[in-house]
Amino acid sequence: MKKEIDLVHCSLAFLLLLPAPLFGQSAAIQAVREYREAHEAEIVGELVGFLGLPNVADDLDAIRENAQALAGMLRRRGIEPALLETGGAPYVYGERKVAGAERTVLFYAHYDGQPVDVERWVGHRPFQPVLRDKSLEAGGRRVDLPAAGKFDPDWRLYARSAADDKAPIIALLAGLDALAAAGLEPTVNLKFLFEGDEEAGSPHLAEVVDAHAELLHADLVVAADGPSDPSGLPTLYFGARGIVSVQITVYGPLRPLHSGHYGNWAPNPALRLAQLLASMKDPESGKVLIADFYDGMRGLSDFERQALEAAPDDDAEQLRAFGLAEPEATGKRLALINEPSLNVRGLRSGWVGAEARTIVPDLAVADLDLRLVKGIDPREQVARLVAHVRGQGFEVVKEEPDLETRLRHPRLARIVSSDGYPAFRTSMDLAISRAIITAVEENSGRTAVKLPTLGGSVPLYVFTDVLEVPTIGIPIVNHDNNQHGPNENLRLGHLWSGIEVLVAAMLLD
C-alpha cells in the first residue's frame, strides 16, 4: 500500500514539472494589468523617488530616511507600519488582514543597497535615477521621464537598488493599489517585512525574527529578491545558497622594496598569493581542491532534479552576452549553482596602470566569498580553507603579525572571516509549495521556472530554521541588471510582469 501511495505521490509531483496548460490570465490579473497600464507614470514616479534616497547599508542615517519613506508608502495604502528597532537599521513591518482568509503570507524584501563606485556609473550618479531606451550595452540613450502615458517595456531605469531590491517593493505596493482599484481582495492575510541591512549580511535578522516570532508567523514566506530566469517566464526558487566571506593577507617585506635592488631576493607576496589561490581550484574541471569542501552537501531529490532539467537552458545566450567563450567548468550548465563555490571577488597588491612602480610589494590581499548549499556550515567551510592554507606551508594568524612573528615564519598569512549564514531549502512538494506554483501559473497563464536553489545568497534560513515557516522566492527583475555593480538597472517590462506575478502570490486557493 505504501508503495502505491509513493507512486501516486511521485506522479503528482511530476505533473507539477510539466508545462502549464494554455489558459488565459485570471480576471484578477487582467484587472491588475489594466490598472498598471493606466498608472505606469505614477508607479515609475514612486520608484524614482524611492531610488533617489541613498541607501548604502552602512549609512544608518540614510537607511533610517529610507525606512521612514517606506513607512509612509505603507500608510498611504491603509497599512499602519511599525519600525522594528535593532540598534542598527530598522525593519519596516506592516500587515493587512483579509476577512475569511485561512492562510497568511509574509512578503520579505530589503530596502538597503550595496556600496557605489561613483566614477564607474555612466552619465549620472548612482542615486540620480536615469531612464534609457535600452541597456547601456545595447547603446541605450537617455529618455525624459514621461509625466503620463505608456512606458516602453524595454526602457531601463538606472540607479542603485533599481533591481536589488527596491523594484519588488514598489511592485508589491502597486499590486495592492491595483486590487483595491478593482474592488478585489487578496485570498490570504498579508504581512510585509522590509529589511535595512541585508547587504551588510543581515546581522539583525535572526534576532528580529526570534523577538517577533508571533508577529511574523505565517503559513508561507515569499521572498521578493533576486533575478528572474532569462527566459522571461515567472520564476520560483525554493532554496538559496548561504555565504561566508574570507580575507587572506600574505606578507612580504615590512615596506615596498626596489625591484631592481631586491627583486628575486625578497619574497613577493603577490606571487605567493596567486600561487596559493591557484592551488584551490582545478583549472580544467573548476572543482574546488580544498579537502572535504563538498562534504555534507545535501543532494537534490528526484523531483528537484526533474524541475532543474525542465528549466530553460539559456547558457549559450548568457555566455555570448557576457563575452565568454566557455564556462569555468567546461561542458557544465549554470545549474552548478546547486553546489558550493569559492570565488575570488577582489585582489590588491602594490599599484597598477599610471600609478605602477618598480617595487616588490609589502603585502597582497584577496577577498573571497564562499557560497554554501544546504548541509554545509559556514564556520566549518572556513576551517577547511584555513587547513588548506596551512597545508601549502603558511603559518596562519588572525591578528596583524608583529615583527617577531614575521621573522619566525617564512610564509605568513592572516585570515579573517565573517560569520556568514547557511543555505536554506524548502521542499517543492509541500502542500503550500504546490499552492504557490498553482497560483502563479494559473493566474499568470504561463509556465513557471522552478529552481531548487537561487545562485545568490539570501539569509532566508532564518525563516525556515528559526520561524519554521516554508519559504519560497519569487524574483521579478531582469537577470542582466548589473546587481551589486555599477550601472544597476531595471527593465520596465519586468516590473510590469512582476506586479502581476506578486499579486498572483496573494491569490492562493
C-alpha positions as CSV (number, residue, x, y, z in Angstrom):
1,M,0.0,0.0,0.0
2,K,2.8,2.4,0.9
3,K,4.5,1.7,-2.4
4,E,1.2,2.6,-4.2
5,I,0.9,5.8,-2.3
6,D,4.5,6.7,-3.1
7,L,3.8,6.1,-6.8
8,V,0.8,8.4,-6.7
9,H,2.8,11.0,-4.7
10,C,5.6,10.9,-7.3
11,S,3.2,11.1,-10.2
12,L,1.5,14.2,-8.7
13,A,4.9,15.7,-8.1
14,F,6.0,15.1,-11.7
15,L,2.8,16.8,-13.0
16,L,3.9,20.0,-11.4
17,L,7.0,20.0,-13.6
18,L,5.1,19.8,-16.9
19,P,4.3,23.0,-18.8
20,A,1.2,24.8,-17.6
21,P,-1.9,24.4,-19.8
22,L,-2.6,27.2,-22.2
23,F,-5.2,29.0,-20.2
24,G,-5.6,32.8,-20.1
25,Q,-4.8,35.1,-17.2
26,S,-7.3,35.2,-14.4
27,A,-9.8,38.1,-14.2
28,A,-8.0,39.5,-11.2
29,I,-4.6,39.6,-13.1
30,Q,-6.3,41.2,-16.1
31,A,-7.7,43.9,-13.8
32,V,-4.2,44.4,-12.3
33,R,-2.8,44.8,-15.8
34,E,-5.4,47.3,-16.8
35,Y,-4.7,49.3,-13.7
36,R,-1.0,49.3,-14.3
37,E,-1.4,50.3,-18.0
38,A,-3.4,53.4,-16.8
39,H,-0.9,54.3,-14.0
40,E,2.5,53.5,-15.3
41,A,3.8,57.1,-14.8
42,E,2.7,57.0,-11.2
43,I,4.3,53.7,-10.5
44,V,7.6,54.6,-12.0
45,G,7.4,58.0,-10.4
46,E,7.1,56.4,-6.9
47,L,10.0,54.1,-7.7
48,V,12.2,57.0,-9.0
49,G,11.5,59.0,-5.7
50,F,12.4,55.9,-3.6
51,L,15.6,55.4,-5.7
52,G,16.7,59.0,-5.1
53,L,17.3,58.2,-1.4
54,P,20.9,57.0,-0.9
55,N,20.7,53.6,0.8
56,V,24.1,52.1,1.3
57,A,23.7,49.6,4.1
58,D,26.3,51.1,6.5
59,D,25.0,54.7,6.3
60,L,22.4,54.4,9.1
61,D,21.1,58.0,8.8
62,A,20.3,57.4,5.1
63,I,18.9,54.0,5.9
64,R,16.5,55.5,8.5
65,E,15.4,58.0,6.0
66,N,14.5,55.1,3.6
67,A,12.7,53.4,6.4
68,Q,10.6,56.4,7.1
69,A,9.8,56.9,3.4
70,L,8.8,53.2,3.2
71,A,6.6,53.5,6.3
72,G,4.8,56.4,4.6
73,M,4.2,54.3,1.5
74,L,2.5,51.6,3.6
75,R,0.5,54.2,5.5
76,R,-0.9,55.6,2.2
77,R,-2.2,52.1,1.4
78,G,-4.1,52.0,4.7
79,I,-1.4,49.8,6.4
80,E,-0.2,51.1,9.7
81,P,3.6,50.5,9.7
82,A,5.8,49.6,12.6
83,L,9.6,50.1,12.8
84,L,11.2,47.1,14.5
85,E,14.3,48.5,16.0
86,T,17.6,46.7,16.1
87,G,20.1,49.3,17.3
88,G,21.1,49.5,13.7
89,A,18.9,49.5,10.6
90,P,15.2,49.3,11.4
91,Y,12.9,46.7,9.9
92,V,9.7,48.0,8.4
93,Y,6.7,45.9,9.2
94,G,3.0,46.1,8.1
95,E,0.1,43.8,7.8
96,R,-3.4,43.6,6.3
97,K,-6.0,41.1,7.5
98,V,-8.5,39.8,5.0
99,A,-11.9,38.7,6.2
100,G,-12.3,34.9,5.8
101,A,-8.7,34.2,4.8
102,E,-7.4,31.0,6.2
103,R,-3.8,31.5,5.2
104,T,-1.2,34.2,5.9
105,V,1.7,35.1,3.5
106,L,4.6,37.1,4.7
107,F,6.4,39.1,1.9
108,Y,10.0,39.8,2.5
109,A,12.3,42.2,0.7
110,H,15.1,44.6,1.6
111,Y,15.4,48.4,1.0
112,D,19.2,48.8,1.5
113,G,21.8,48.7,-1.2
114,Q,25.4,47.9,-2.0
115,P,28.2,50.5,-1.9
116,V,28.7,52.6,-5.0
117,D,31.8,53.4,-7.1
118,V,30.6,56.8,-8.5
119,E,33.3,57.0,-11.2
120,R,32.1,53.8,-12.9
121,W,28.5,54.9,-13.3
122,V,27.9,56.1,-16.9
123,G,26.4,59.6,-17.3
124,H,24.9,60.1,-13.9
125,R,25.3,59.5,-10.2
126,P,24.0,56.2,-8.6
127,F,21.2,57.9,-6.7
128,Q,20.0,60.1,-9.6
129,P,17.8,57.7,-11.5
130,V,18.1,57.8,-15.3
131,L,15.7,56.3,-17.8
132,R,17.2,54.8,-21.0
133,D,15.5,53.4,-24.1
134,K,17.5,50.2,-23.8
135,S,20.5,48.8,-21.9
136,L,23.8,50.7,-21.9
137,E,25.4,47.6,-23.5
138,A,23.0,47.9,-26.4
139,G,23.7,51.7,-26.8
140,G,20.8,52.9,-24.7
141,R,20.1,56.7,-24.8
142,R,18.6,58.8,-22.0
143,V,14.8,59.3,-22.1
144,D,13.0,62.0,-20.3
145,L,10.6,60.7,-17.7
146,P,7.1,61.0,-19.1
147,A,4.5,62.6,-16.9
148,A,1.8,60.3,-18.3
149,G,1.1,57.7,-20.9
150,K,2.7,54.4,-21.8
151,F,6.3,53.4,-21.0
152,D,8.1,51.1,-23.4
153,P,8.7,47.8,-21.6
154,D,12.3,47.7,-23.0
155,W,13.2,51.0,-21.3
156,R,15.5,50.6,-18.4
157,L,15.7,52.6,-15.2
158,Y,19.3,53.0,-14.0
159,A,20.1,53.6,-10.3
160,R,21.5,51.8,-7.3
161,S,18.8,49.3,-5.9
162,A,16.7,49.7,-9.1
163,A,16.6,45.9,-9.2
164,D,18.1,44.9,-5.9
165,D,15.7,45.3,-4.1
166,K,13.5,48.4,-4.3
167,A,11.6,47.5,-7.5
168,P,10.0,44.4,-5.9
169,I,8.8,46.6,-3.0
170,I,7.2,49.0,-5.4
171,A,5.7,46.1,-7.4
172,L,4.1,44.8,-4.2
173,L,2.6,48.2,-3.3
174,A,1.4,48.7,-6.9
175,G,-0.3,45.3,-6.8
176,L,-2.2,46.3,-3.6
177,D,-3.3,49.5,-5.4
178,A,-4.4,47.6,-8.4
179,L,-6.5,45.1,-6.4
180,A,-8.1,47.9,-4.4
181,A,-8.9,49.9,-7.6
182,A,-10.7,46.8,-9.0
183,G,-12.6,46.2,-5.7
184,L,-10.8,42.9,-5.3
185,E,-9.4,41.3,-2.1
186,P,-6.4,39.0,-1.7
187,T,-7.4,35.5,-0.6
188,V,-4.8,35.5,2.2
189,N,-3.8,37.7,5.1
190,L,-0.8,39.8,4.1
191,K,2.3,40.6,6.2
192,F,5.3,42.6,4.9
193,L,8.8,42.7,6.4
194,F,11.3,45.0,4.7
195,E,14.9,44.8,5.9
196,G,17.5,47.6,6.0
197,D,20.8,45.8,6.2
198,E,20.6,42.7,4.0
199,E,23.6,43.9,2.0
200,A,25.6,44.0,5.2
201,G,24.9,40.3,5.8
202,S,21.6,40.7,7.8
203,P,23.3,40.9,11.2
204,H,19.9,41.5,13.0
205,L,17.5,39.3,11.0
206,A,17.7,36.3,13.4
207,E,17.2,38.4,16.5
208,V,14.3,40.3,14.9
209,V,12.6,37.0,13.9
210,D,13.2,35.5,17.3
211,A,12.0,38.6,19.1
212,H,8.9,39.0,17.0
213,A,8.1,35.3,16.2
214,E,4.4,35.6,16.9
215,L,4.0,38.9,14.9
216,L,5.8,37.4,11.9
217,H,4.3,33.9,12.0
218,A,2.8,32.9,8.6
219,D,1.9,29.9,6.5
220,L,4.4,31.0,3.8
221,V,7.2,33.5,3.4
222,V,7.6,34.9,-0.1
223,A,11.0,36.5,-0.7
224,A,10.8,39.1,-3.5
225,D,14.6,39.2,-4.1
226,G,16.9,38.0,-6.8
227,P,16.8,37.9,-10.6
228,S,14.2,36.1,-12.6
229,D,15.0,33.5,-15.2
230,P,16.4,34.9,-18.5
231,S,13.5,33.2,-20.4
232,G,11.2,35.9,-19.0
233,L,8.9,33.2,-17.5
234,P,7.7,33.6,-13.9
235,T,10.3,32.2,-11.6
236,L,10.1,30.4,-8.3
237,Y,13.1,29.4,-6.2
238,F,12.8,27.0,-3.3
239,G,16.3,27.5,-1.8
240,A,19.2,29.9,-1.8
241,R,22.9,29.4,-1.1
242,G,24.4,30.7,2.1
243,I,27.6,32.7,2.2
244,V,30.7,33.4,4.3
245,S,33.4,35.9,3.2
246,V,37.1,35.4,3.9
247,Q,40.0,37.8,3.5
248,I,43.6,36.4,3.1
249,T,46.6,38.7,3.5
250,V,50.0,37.4,2.5
251,Y,53.0,39.3,3.8
252,G,56.3,40.3,2.2
253,P,58.8,42.9,3.4
254,L,57.9,45.4,6.0
255,R,57.7,48.1,3.3
256,P,57.8,48.0,-0.5
257,L,61.3,47.4,-1.9
258,H,63.0,48.5,-5.1
259,S,62.5,45.6,-7.5
260,G,65.9,46.1,-9.1
261,H,67.8,46.0,-5.9
262,Y,65.7,43.3,-4.2
263,G,63.7,41.5,-6.9
264,N,64.3,37.7,-7.0
265,W,65.6,38.0,-3.4
266,A,62.8,39.5,-1.3
267,P,59.8,37.1,-1.4
268,N,57.0,38.6,-3.5
269,P,53.6,38.4,-1.6
270,A,51.6,39.0,-4.8
271,L,53.1,35.9,-6.5
272,R,52.8,33.8,-3.4
273,L,49.1,34.8,-3.0
274,A,48.5,34.0,-6.7
275,Q,50.1,30.6,-6.3
276,L,48.0,29.9,-3.1
277,L,44.8,30.9,-4.8
278,A,45.6,28.7,-7.8
279,S,46.1,25.7,-5.5
280,M,42.4,26.0,-4.5
281,K,40.7,25.1,-7.8
282,D,41.3,22.7,-10.6
283,P,41.8,24.7,-13.9
284,E,40.0,22.0,-16.0
285,S,37.0,20.9,-14.0
286,G,36.6,24.1,-11.9
287,K,36.3,21.9,-8.8
288,V,37.5,23.3,-5.5
289,L,40.5,21.3,-4.4
290,I,40.2,22.1,-0.7
291,A,39.9,18.9,1.2
292,D,36.3,18.0,2.3
293,F,34.9,21.2,0.6
294,Y,31.8,19.3,-0.7
295,D,31.3,17.1,2.4
296,G,27.9,17.3,4.0
297,M,26.3,18.7,0.8
298,R,22.7,17.7,0.7
299,G,21.9,16.4,-2.8
300,L,18.8,17.2,-4.8
301,S,15.7,15.0,-4.7
302,D,14.5,13.3,-7.9
303,F,11.7,15.9,-8.0
304,E,14.2,18.8,-7.7
305,R,16.4,17.3,-10.4
306,Q,13.5,16.9,-12.7
307,A,12.5,20.6,-12.1
308,L,16.0,21.7,-12.8
309,E,16.1,19.7,-16.1
310,A,12.8,21.2,-17.1
311,A,14.1,24.7,-16.7
312,P,15.1,26.6,-19.9
313,D,18.7,26.1,-21.0
314,D,20.0,29.6,-21.9
315,D,23.6,29.1,-21.1
316,A,24.8,29.7,-24.7
317,E,22.9,33.1,-24.8
318,Q,24.4,34.1,-21.4
319,L,27.9,33.2,-22.5
320,R,27.6,35.4,-25.5
321,A,26.0,38.3,-23.6
322,F,29.0,38.2,-21.1
323,G,31.6,37.8,-23.8
324,L,32.7,34.3,-22.5
325,A,34.0,31.5,-24.7
326,E,33.1,28.8,-22.3
327,P,32.2,28.3,-18.6
328,E,34.8,27.7,-15.9
329,A,33.8,24.1,-15.8
330,T,33.8,23.1,-19.5
331,G,30.5,21.5,-20.6
332,K,28.7,22.2,-17.3
333,R,25.4,24.1,-17.1
334,L,24.8,27.1,-14.9
335,A,23.0,24.5,-12.7
336,L,26.3,24.3,-10.9
337,I,24.9,27.0,-8.6
338,N,23.4,24.0,-6.7
339,E,26.9,23.2,-5.5
340,P,29.2,25.2,-3.1
341,S,31.6,27.6,-4.7
342,L,34.8,29.5,-4.0
343,N,35.0,32.9,-5.7
344,V,37.9,35.5,-5.6
345,R,35.9,38.7,-5.5
346,G,38.9,41.1,-5.3
347,L,42.7,41.4,-5.3
348,R,45.0,44.1,-4.1
349,S,48.8,44.4,-4.1
350,G,51.1,47.3,-5.0
351,W,50.0,49.7,-7.8
352,V,48.9,49.3,-11.4
353,G,48.5,51.4,-14.5
354,A,49.7,55.0,-14.4
355,E,50.5,54.5,-10.7
356,A,52.6,51.4,-11.2
357,R,56.1,51.4,-9.8
358,T,59.1,49.1,-9.8
359,I,58.7,47.6,-6.4
360,V,58.3,44.3,-4.5
361,P,55.0,44.8,-2.7
362,D,54.8,44.6,1.0
363,L,51.7,42.6,1.1
364,A,48.9,41.1,-1.1
365,V,45.2,40.8,-0.2
366,A,42.5,38.6,-1.6
367,D,38.8,38.8,-0.7
368,L,36.9,35.6,-1.2
369,D,33.2,34.6,-0.9
370,L,32.3,31.0,-0.2
371,R,28.8,30.2,-1.3
372,L,27.2,27.4,0.7
373,V,24.5,24.8,0.0
374,K,22.2,23.0,2.3
375,G,24.1,20.8,4.8
376,I,27.4,22.9,4.9
377,D,28.1,25.1,7.9
378,P,29.8,28.5,7.3
379,R,32.4,28.0,10.1
380,E,33.2,24.5,9.0
381,Q,33.8,25.7,5.5
382,V,36.2,28.4,6.7
383,A,38.1,25.9,8.8
384,R,38.6,23.7,5.7
385,L,40.0,26.7,3.8
386,V,42.4,27.6,6.7
387,A,43.6,23.9,6.8
388,H,44.3,24.1,3.1
389,V,46.4,27.3,3.5
390,R,48.4,25.7,6.3
391,G,48.9,22.7,4.0
392,Q,50.5,25.0,1.5
393,G,53.2,25.8,4.0
394,F,51.7,29.0,5.5
395,E,51.6,30.0,9.2
396,V,48.0,31.3,9.6
397,V,47.3,34.1,12.1
398,K,44.1,36.0,12.9
399,E,45.7,39.3,14.0
400,E,48.2,41.6,12.3
401,P,51.6,39.9,12.9
402,D,54.3,41.6,14.9
403,L,58.0,41.7,13.8
404,E,58.9,38.5,15.8
405,T,56.1,36.6,14.2
406,R,57.2,37.7,10.7
407,L,60.8,36.7,11.4
408,R,59.8,33.2,12.6
409,H,57.7,32.2,9.7
410,P,58.9,32.4,6.0
411,R,55.3,32.1,4.7
412,L,52.7,34.0,6.7
413,A,49.0,34.6,6.0
414,R,46.4,36.4,8.0
415,I,42.9,35.0,7.5
416,V,39.8,36.8,8.8
417,S,36.2,35.8,8.0
418,S,32.6,37.0,8.5
419,D,30.1,35.0,10.5
420,G,28.2,34.2,7.3
421,Y,25.0,32.3,7.2
422,P,23.8,28.9,5.9
423,A,21.7,27.9,2.9
424,F,18.0,27.2,3.1
425,R,15.8,24.9,1.1
426,T,12.0,24.3,1.1
427,S,10.6,21.1,-0.4
428,M,8.9,21.7,-3.7
429,D,6.3,19.0,-2.8
430,L,4.7,20.6,0.3
431,A,1.1,21.5,0.0
432,I,1.9,25.2,0.3
433,S,4.6,24.8,-2.4
434,R,2.1,23.2,-4.7
435,A,-0.4,26.0,-3.9
436,I,2.0,28.8,-4.8
437,I,3.0,27.0,-8.0
438,T,-0.6,26.7,-9.0
439,A,-1.5,30.3,-8.1
440,V,1.4,31.7,-10.1
441,E,0.8,29.5,-13.2
442,E,-3.0,29.7,-13.2
443,N,-3.2,33.4,-12.6
444,S,-0.4,34.4,-15.0
445,G,-1.3,31.9,-17.6
446,R,2.4,30.9,-18.0
447,T,4.6,28.1,-17.0
448,A,6.8,29.0,-14.1
449,V,10.5,28.1,-13.9
450,K,11.0,26.2,-10.7
451,L,14.5,26.2,-9.3
452,P,15.7,24.2,-6.3
453,T,18.4,26.9,-5.5
454,L,19.0,30.5,-6.2
455,G,22.6,31.2,-7.1
456,G,22.8,34.3,-4.9
457,S,22.7,34.3,-1.1
458,V,19.7,35.5,0.9
459,P,19.5,34.8,4.7
460,L,16.2,33.1,4.4
461,Y,17.3,30.2,6.6
462,V,16.1,32.4,9.5
463,F,12.5,31.9,8.3
464,T,12.8,28.2,7.7
465,D,15.1,27.2,10.6
466,V,14.1,29.8,13.3
467,L,10.5,30.7,12.4
468,E,9.9,27.2,10.9
469,V,7.9,28.6,8.0
470,P,8.3,27.3,4.4
471,T,10.0,30.0,2.3
472,I,9.8,30.4,-1.4
473,G,11.4,33.1,-3.6
474,I,9.6,35.0,-6.4
475,P,12.2,37.1,-8.1
476,I,10.9,39.6,-10.7
477,V,13.8,41.7,-12.1
478,N,15.8,41.1,-15.3
479,H,18.8,38.8,-14.9
480,D,21.1,41.3,-16.6
481,N,20.5,44.1,-14.1
482,N,24.2,44.6,-13.0
483,Q,23.2,43.7,-9.5
484,H,25.8,44.9,-6.9
485,G,27.8,46.6,-9.7
486,P,28.0,49.9,-11.4
487,N,25.0,50.8,-13.7
488,E,22.5,48.7,-11.9
489,N,19.2,48.7,-13.8
490,L,15.7,47.5,-14.1
491,R,13.9,46.7,-17.3
492,L,10.4,48.1,-17.0
493,G,8.7,45.2,-18.7
494,H,10.0,43.0,-15.8
495,L,8.4,45.5,-13.3
496,W,5.1,45.2,-15.1
497,S,5.1,41.4,-15.2
498,G,6.5,41.4,-11.7
499,I,3.5,43.2,-10.3
500,E,1.2,40.6,-11.8
501,V,3.2,37.6,-10.5
502,L,3.4,39.0,-7.0
503,V,-0.3,39.7,-7.0
504,A,-0.7,36.0,-8.0
505,A,1.0,35.0,-4.8
506,M,-1.7,37.0,-2.9
507,L,-4.4,34.8,-4.5
508,L,-3.7,31.3,-3.1
509,D,-6.6,28.8,-3.1
